[in-house]
Amino acid sequence: MRILAFSDLHMARARAADIVAASAEADLVIGAGDFGNQRRGVDQAMAMLAGIDAPFVMVPGNNESLDELHNAAPEGAHVLHGTSVTIEDVTIFGIGGGIPPLPMCDWSWDFTEQAAEALLAGADGADIIITHSPPRGIADVVRGLGPVGSVAIGEAIARVQPALAVCGHIHDCWGQEGMVGATRVVNLGPTVNWFEV
């Protein structure tokens, strides 16, 4: 399966156009959250991505809630949060939101580590895990704050060992990656990223 994945679009029209154009070659498109800005513009972001015809799986970021993404998502898209979907024999689990909450964002859609741990209990058997937040220790360093990734996400990836785990959220670390056991973990950013699973 040829997968195109991105995160943190934040309503960037040129980036959206690149993603839509590339999606013609994809068997699956993954959006790892933050389509809008500070809980606004999700409808406009989805309109920018309207040309995607491949199966589209997404999670909310911290810049939109689950309900806000559900309401804006195109018909047929799969919005995941503590849930999974199977496409062409590939099982994809997703969880959105900022985990753990960042201290400087009172508008942010966030979860504690304990709440995330409960949601991540359903990840067993996944071939791909999509999270908005990175696991602790991989592509998670914010300038001036240090590492802000999620312990619960890291533990879930270590337990499940999917073929691939993708995330976003931490803009300073777009394009960075690492390993959790045998699992490749990539902080995507708003560019065209290709994977084979």
C-alpha positions as CSV (number, residue, x, y, z in Angstrom):
1,M,0.0,0.0,0.0
2,R,1.4,3.4,-1.0
3,I,0.6,6.0,1.7
4,L,0.7,9.8,1.5
5,A,0.8,11.3,5.0
6,F,0.9,14.9,6.4
7,S,0.2,16.9,9.5
8,D,-0.2,20.5,10.6
9,L,-1.7,21.9,7.4
10,H,-3.0,25.0,9.4
11,M,-5.0,26.1,6.3
12,A,-1.9,26.5,4.1
13,R,-3.4,26.7,0.6
14,A,-0.2,26.0,-1.3
15,R,0.6,23.0,0.9
16,A,-2.9,21.7,0.5
17,A,-2.6,21.9,-3.3
18,D,0.6,19.9,-3.2
19,I,-1.0,17.2,-1.1
20,V,-4.1,17.0,-3.4
21,A,-2.0,16.8,-6.5
22,A,0.2,14.0,-5.0
23,S,-2.8,12.1,-3.7
24,A,-3.6,10.9,-7.2
25,E,-0.7,8.4,-6.8
26,A,-1.8,7.3,-3.2
27,D,-3.7,4.2,-2.1
28,L,-4.3,5.9,1.3
29,V,-4.0,9.5,2.6
30,I,-3.4,10.1,6.3
31,G,-3.9,13.5,8.0
32,A,-2.4,13.6,11.5
33,G,-4.3,16.7,12.8
34,D,-4.2,20.5,12.9
35,F,-6.1,21.3,9.8
36,G,-7.3,24.6,11.1
37,N,-5.9,27.3,13.4
38,Q,-6.9,27.7,17.1
39,R,-10.2,25.9,16.7
40,R,-11.2,27.9,13.5
41,G,-11.1,27.3,9.8
42,V,-11.5,23.5,9.7
43,D,-14.2,23.8,7.1
44,Q,-12.0,25.9,4.9
45,A,-9.1,23.4,5.3
46,M,-11.3,20.5,4.3
47,A,-12.4,22.5,1.2
48,M,-8.8,22.9,0.2
49,L,-8.3,19.1,0.5
50,A,-11.6,18.3,-1.5
51,G,-9.7,16.8,-4.5
52,I,-8.4,13.8,-2.5
53,D,-10.1,10.7,-4.0
54,A,-8.1,8.0,-2.2
55,P,-9.3,6.7,1.1
56,F,-8.7,9.5,3.6
57,V,-8.0,8.7,7.3
58,M,-7.5,11.5,9.8
59,V,-7.2,12.4,13.5
60,P,-8.0,15.8,15.1
61,G,-5.1,17.9,16.2
62,N,-5.1,20.2,19.1
63,N,-6.3,23.0,16.8
64,E,-9.7,21.3,16.2
65,S,-11.8,19.0,18.4
66,L,-13.2,15.6,17.4
67,D,-16.7,17.1,16.8
68,E,-15.3,20.0,14.8
69,L,-13.4,17.6,12.5
70,H,-16.3,15.2,12.2
71,N,-18.6,18.1,11.1
72,A,-16.1,19.3,8.5
73,A,-14.7,16.1,7.1
74,P,-15.6,15.1,3.6
75,E,-18.1,12.4,3.1
76,G,-16.4,9.0,3.2
77,A,-13.4,10.1,5.2
78,H,-12.5,8.2,8.4
79,V,-12.1,10.3,11.5
80,L,-10.4,8.3,14.2
81,H,-10.0,9.1,17.9
82,G,-9.4,6.0,20.1
83,T,-10.8,4.0,17.2
84,S,-9.5,2.1,14.2
85,V,-10.4,1.3,10.6
86,T,-9.2,-1.4,8.2
87,I,-8.5,-0.5,4.6
88,E,-7.2,-3.2,2.2
89,D,-6.2,-5.5,5.1
90,V,-4.2,-2.7,6.8
91,T,-5.6,-1.8,10.2
92,I,-5.1,1.9,11.2
93,F,-5.6,3.2,14.7
94,G,-5.8,6.9,15.5
95,I,-5.9,9.3,18.5
96,G,-5.9,13.0,18.3
97,G,-5.4,16.1,20.5
98,G,-2.5,17.5,22.3
99,I,-1.1,14.9,24.8
100,P,-0.1,16.0,27.3
101,P,-1.5,19.5,27.4
102,L,0.9,22.3,26.5
103,P,1.1,25.1,29.1
104,M,0.7,28.0,26.6
105,C,-2.5,27.2,24.8
106,D,-5.8,27.7,26.7
107,W,-7.8,27.1,23.4
108,S,-6.2,23.8,22.7
109,W,-8.0,20.4,22.5
110,D,-5.9,18.4,24.9
111,F,-5.8,15.2,27.0
112,T,-3.9,14.1,30.0
113,E,-1.6,11.1,29.9
114,Q,-4.2,9.1,31.9
115,A,-7.0,9.9,29.5
116,A,-4.7,9.0,26.5
117,E,-3.8,5.7,28.1
118,A,-7.4,4.7,28.2
119,L,-8.0,5.7,24.6
120,L,-4.8,3.9,23.4
121,A,-6.0,0.6,24.9
122,G,-7.8,0.0,21.6
123,A,-4.6,0.2,19.5
124,D,-3.8,-3.5,19.8
125,G,-3.4,-5.2,16.4
126,A,-2.9,-2.0,14.4
127,D,-0.5,-1.9,11.5
128,I,-0.3,1.9,11.5
129,I,-0.8,4.2,14.5
130,I,-1.7,7.8,13.8
131,T,-1.3,10.3,16.6
132,H,-1.3,14.1,16.6
133,S,1.3,14.3,19.4
134,P,4.6,12.5,19.2
135,P,5.8,9.9,21.7
136,R,8.1,11.1,24.5
137,G,11.7,11.3,23.3
138,I,11.1,11.3,19.5
139,A,10.7,14.5,17.4
140,D,9.1,16.2,20.5
141,V,11.4,19.0,21.5
142,V,10.0,22.5,21.7
143,R,12.6,25.3,21.7
144,G,12.7,26.7,25.2
145,L,10.5,23.9,26.7
146,G,12.4,20.7,25.9
147,P,10.7,17.4,25.2
148,V,6.9,17.5,25.4
149,G,5.9,14.2,23.9
150,S,3.5,11.7,25.3
151,V,4.7,8.8,27.6
152,A,1.3,7.0,26.9
153,I,1.8,7.2,23.2
154,G,5.3,5.8,23.4
155,E,4.2,3.0,25.6
156,A,1.3,2.1,23.2
157,I,3.7,2.0,20.2
158,A,6.1,-0.1,22.2
159,R,3.3,-2.5,23.1
160,V,1.6,-2.8,19.7
161,Q,4.7,-2.5,17.5
162,P,2.9,-1.3,14.3
163,A,4.9,-1.2,11.1
164,L,4.6,2.6,11.1
165,A,3.6,5.4,13.6
166,V,3.1,9.0,12.3
167,C,2.5,12.2,14.2
168,G,2.9,16.0,14.0
169,H,2.2,18.7,16.5
170,I,5.7,19.8,17.3
171,H,6.6,22.2,14.4
172,D,10.3,22.4,15.5
173,C,10.6,18.7,14.7
174,W,8.9,18.3,11.4
175,G,10.7,15.7,9.3
176,Q,12.4,14.1,12.3
177,E,12.0,10.4,13.0
178,G,13.2,7.7,15.3
179,M,12.4,4.1,16.3
180,V,10.4,2.6,19.1
181,G,11.5,-1.1,19.0
182,A,10.9,-2.1,15.4
183,T,8.4,0.7,14.7
184,R,9.4,3.7,12.6
185,V,8.0,6.9,14.1
186,V,7.9,10.1,11.9
187,N,6.8,13.6,12.7
188,L,5.3,14.5,9.3
189,G,4.7,18.2,8.9
190,P,2.6,19.8,6.1
191,T,4.6,18.3,3.2
192,V,4.1,15.3,1.0
193,N,5.5,12.2,2.8
194,W,5.4,8.8,1.2
195,F,5.4,5.4,2.9
196,E,4.9,1.8,1.9
197,V,3.2,-0.6,4.2
